[in-house]
Amino acid sequence: MSTIDHARKFVWIHVPKTAGNSIETGLRLQAKGHKTAKRLVVRTLRCNPAYFAAAFVRHPADRLWSAYNALVQHRRTWAFVEECGSWDVFVDRLPGAYRQLIHTHPMVHFLTMGGRVLVHFVGRFERLEEDYRRLCGILEEPVRPLPHINRSKHGPWQKAYTPGQLRRIEKLYQADYEVFGYA
């Protein structure tokens, strides 16, 4: 979860379903809640510009597929998921409901203000180990093993979507695709 670590002068923004729990364990962070960079970074850097802010992102379609499976698998209560009953219905109904659950908020919600990315380092889930090691180096932290926490069981996202569903998700998360350079 998001936090400010004053000892390391580090602000961590945890975007849901981007390996945040694993990274927090590896970095030994005590974090609570999914706070936004707008809330934590802007205020912190205004007072102390020496702080360093970081977050990780994930391909929007992959992130949504993982979020759905985690919600179903871990039986997290969200009436919308239960009402849908299946992945196909979930994707079809998502445009009217995606801002109701933190797991389906666009990544730009967590990391930007006025279209500008507010963190200094944006790691990618797709190169998790490499970017985690880079972040450890920047923070001058030892590279501890990165555990796989909060894993949901599912197949590859590329096989989960029909072409029409993928187009709808690309439109819904257009800002994420553009800001974070996903194709």
C-alpha positions in Angstrom: 0.0 0.0 0.0 1.2 3.6 -0.5 3.5 5.2 2.1 6.1 7.8 2.9 9.3 6.4 4.3 10.9 9.4 6.0 14.1 7.4 6.9 14.8 6.7 3.3 13.2 9.9 1.9 11.0 7.7 -0.2 7.4 7.9 -1.4 5.8 4.6 -2.6 2.6 4.7 -4.6 1.0 1.3 -4.7 -1.1 0.9 -7.9 -3.4 -2.2 -7.3 -2.4 -5.4 -9.2 1.1 -4.3 -10.2 3.1 -6.5 -7.7 2.9 -3.8 -5.1 2.6 -6.2 -2.1 5.7 -8.1 -3.4 7.7 -5.0 -3.8 6.7 -3.7 -0.4 7.8 -6.9 1.2 11.1 -6.8 -0.7 11.7 -3.2 0.3 10.4 -3.9 3.9 7.9 -1.0 3.6 5.1 -0.5 6.2 2.4 0.7 3.9 -1.4 1.2 4.3 -4.1 2.0 1.7 -3.9 2.9 -2.0 -3.2 6.6 -1.8 -2.6 8.6 -4.9 0.6 10.4 -5.9 -1.4 13.6 -5.9 -2.2 13.1 -2.3 1.3 11.9 -1.1 3.9 13.1 -3.6 2.8 16.7 -4.2 2.5 17.4 -0.5 5.8 15.7 0.4 7.9 17.2 -2.4 6.6 20.6 -1.7 8.0 20.3 1.8 11.1 18.4 0.9 12.2 18.1 -2.7 14.9 15.6 -1.8 12.4 12.8 -1.5 12.2 10.2 -4.3 8.8 8.8 -5.5 8.2 5.5 -7.3 5.4 3.2 -8.5 4.9 0.2 -10.8 2.4 -0.1 -13.7 1.1 -3.0 -15.7 -0.4 -3.5 -19.1 -4.0 -2.3 -18.6 -5.7 -5.4 -20.1 -3.4 -7.7 -18.1 -4.1 -5.7 -14.9 -7.8 -5.8 -15.4 -7.8 -9.6 -16.1 -5.7 -10.1 -12.9 -7.9 -7.9 -10.8 -11.0 -9.7 -11.9 -9.5 -13.1 -11.1 -8.2 -11.9 -7.8 -11.6 -10.6 -6.8 -13.3 -13.8 -7.8 -10.6 -16.1 -6.4 -10.1 -14.4 -3.1 -13.8 -13.8 -2.7 -13.4 -10.1 -2.1 -16.9 -8.6 -1.8 -17.9 -6.4 -4.6 -21.5 -6.7 -5.6 -20.8 -5.7 -9.2 -18.5 -8.8 -9.7 -21.0 -11.1 -8.1 -23.9 -9.7 -10.1 -21.9 -10.2 -13.4 -21.2 -13.8 -12.7 -18.7 -14.2 -15.6 -15.7 -12.5 -17.2 -17.7 -11.7 -20.4 -20.5 -10.0 -18.5 -18.0 -8.2 -16.3 -16.2 -6.7 -19.3 -19.4 -5.7 -21.0 -20.7 -3.9 -17.9 -17.4 -2.4 -16.7 -17.6 1.0 -18.5 -20.5 2.0 -16.2 -18.8 0.7 -13.0 -15.0 0.7 -13.2 -14.5 3.7 -10.9 -16.4 1.9 -8.1 -13.5 -0.4 -7.1 -10.0 0.6 -6.5 -8.7 -2.4 -8.4 -10.2 -1.2 -11.6 -9.4 2.5 -11.4 -7.1 3.7 -14.2 -3.5 3.8 -13.3 -3.4 7.5 -14.2 -5.8 8.1 -11.2 -3.0 7.0 -8.9 0.1 8.5 -10.6 -0.8 11.7 -12.5 -2.2 15.2 -12.0 -3.2 17.2 -15.0 -1.8 14.5 -17.3 1.7 14.8 -15.7 3.3 11.7 -14.0 4.2 12.7 -10.4 6.6 9.9 -9.5 10.3 9.9 -10.4 10.5 6.2 -11.2 7.8 4.1 -13.0 8.7 0.4 -13.0 6.9 -2.1 -15.1 5.3 -5.4 -14.1 6.4 -6.8 -17.4 10.1 -6.4 -16.3 9.4 -6.8 -12.6 12.7 -8.3 -11.5 14.8 -5.9 -13.5 13.0 -2.8 -12.5 12.8 -3.9 -8.8 16.6 -4.3 -8.9 16.9 -0.8 -10.4 14.7 0.6 -7.7 16.8 -1.1 -5.0 19.9 0.4 -6.5 18.4 3.9 -6.6 17.3 3.6 -3.0 20.7 2.0 -2.1 18.9 -1.0 -0.6 20.0 -4.6 -0.8 18.2 -6.6 -3.4 16.2 -8.9 -1.3 14.3 -11.8 -2.9 11.0 -10.6 -4.4 8.2 -12.9 -3.1 5.1 -13.6 -5.2 2.4 -12.3 -3.0 -1.4 -12.1 -3.8 -1.1 -14.2 -6.9 -4.3 -15.0 -8.7 -4.6 -18.1 -10.8 -5.5 -17.4 -14.4 -4.3 -17.9 -17.9 -2.7 -15.2 -20.1 -4.7 -12.1 -20.6 -4.2 -12.2 -24.4 -6.5 -15.3 -24.5 -9.1 -13.8 -22.1 -10.5 -11.1 -24.4 -12.4 -11.1 -27.6 -11.3 -8.5 -30.1 -14.3 -6.4 -29.3 -13.7 -6.6 -25.6 -10.1 -5.6 -26.0 -11.2 -2.5 -28.0 -13.6 -1.5 -25.3 -10.9 -1.9 -22.6 -8.4 0.1 -24.7 -10.9 2.9 -25.0 -11.8 2.8 -21.3 -8.2 2.9 -20.2 -6.9 5.0 -23.1 -5.1 7.4 -20.8 -3.2 4.5 -19.2 -2.2 3.2 -22.6 -1.0 6.6 -23.8 0.7 7.9 -20.6 2.6 4.7 -19.8 3.3 3.7 -23.4 1.4 0.5 -23.8 0.4 -0.6 -27.3 
